[in-house]
Amino acid sequence: MPGSPALLDVTALSCGFMGHAVCGEVTVTIASGEVLGIVGWNGAGKSTVLRTVAGRQDALSGSVRFRGEPRQEESARWRRAVSAVFDDDAWFPGLTVREHLHLVAAGHGLAAPDRSVDQELAFFGLEAAAKAFPETLSSGQRRRLLLAAAFLRPADLMLLDEPEQRLDPAMVARLGERIVAAADEGMAAVVVTHDPQFLTRVAGRCLVIDDDVDELTPARAAALITGRPAE
Ligand SMILES: Nc1ncnc2c1ncn2[C@@H]1O[C@H](COP(=O)(O)OP(=O)(O)OP(=O)(O)O)[C@@H](O)[C@H]1O
């Protein structure tokens, strides 16, 4: 809508530890329906930036605004709107895969929780593991469970840190389709990835994180991280 605020407005955000920035300042605006990729070498600061945007660690300086207002990481409004997947899975050891998803469905007040949970179990190929406890899952199955929980709940914005990690190629392709479909319905996403194919499949724009932070097209960013010239 003309004149309406961006969904997410990141301005001169400096991210790091103990007062030291790990990368250049980030300034970017994201609208509903946009998918922003983030790439960069190991240790460049991608996860630190995503965690800072999410409010999981304090910014050194700069701001993050959500729907035109300062993002308050502890507010129910922000947590209701934002679904995040980081590499820090934590489970209730006594709950099965299905029960974890039911917990998420109940927490977000889904109208038809049984059907929604069944759909995500099917989409993420977890039907056979529905009665398993997390500790008995493979690392890829645990990642599938994290993603199933993230997609089960409603979200206006998804923050995904290397979501393709540990997934088999068929699941990576399905995940890409799922992100694109969600964006087509208005969800915005920020996706950190090392996978050039996945990047160009899902992202409409891309930030390259380094001492300076630049915005490139996903095709150019994919060429950069694979070390070949862009076509
Ligand atoms: N808790 C921490 N305390 C201090 N420094 C940290 C901490 N976590 C990460 N760092 C440092 O911050 C820098 C950026 O780390 P970050 O995890 O954001 O990189 P990344 O781009 O996501 O890397 P990768 O591609 O390997 O996942 C690295 O030099 C890392 O050693």
The ligand as an ORCA input file, in Angstrom:
! r2SCAN-3c Opt
* xyz 0 1
  N      29.256    -15.663     21.346
  C      30.271    -15.106     20.664
  N      31.187    -14.349     21.289
  C      32.199    -13.760     20.619
  N      32.376    -13.883     19.272
  C      31.500    -14.637     18.613
  C      30.404    -15.285     19.250
  N      29.681    -15.965     18.320
  C      30.311    -15.744     17.138
  N      31.385    -14.952     17.317
  C      32.301    -14.487     16.274
  O      31.596    -13.575     15.426
  C      32.021    -13.743     14.083
  C      30.792    -13.963     13.207
  O      30.176    -15.192     13.567
  P      28.843    -15.674     12.865
  O      28.446    -16.952     13.508
  O      27.867    -14.571     12.855
  O      29.365    -15.922     11.374
  P      28.596    -16.579     10.144
  O      28.779    -15.653      8.992
  O      27.195    -16.937     10.496
  O      29.491    -17.874      9.933
  P      29.148    -19.348      9.336
  O      28.983    -19.206      7.852
  O      30.410    -20.115      9.675
  O      27.928    -19.876     10.035
  C      33.021    -14.902     14.063
  O      34.319    -14.363     14.041
  C      32.769    -15.617     15.371
  O      33.951    -16.198     15.866
*
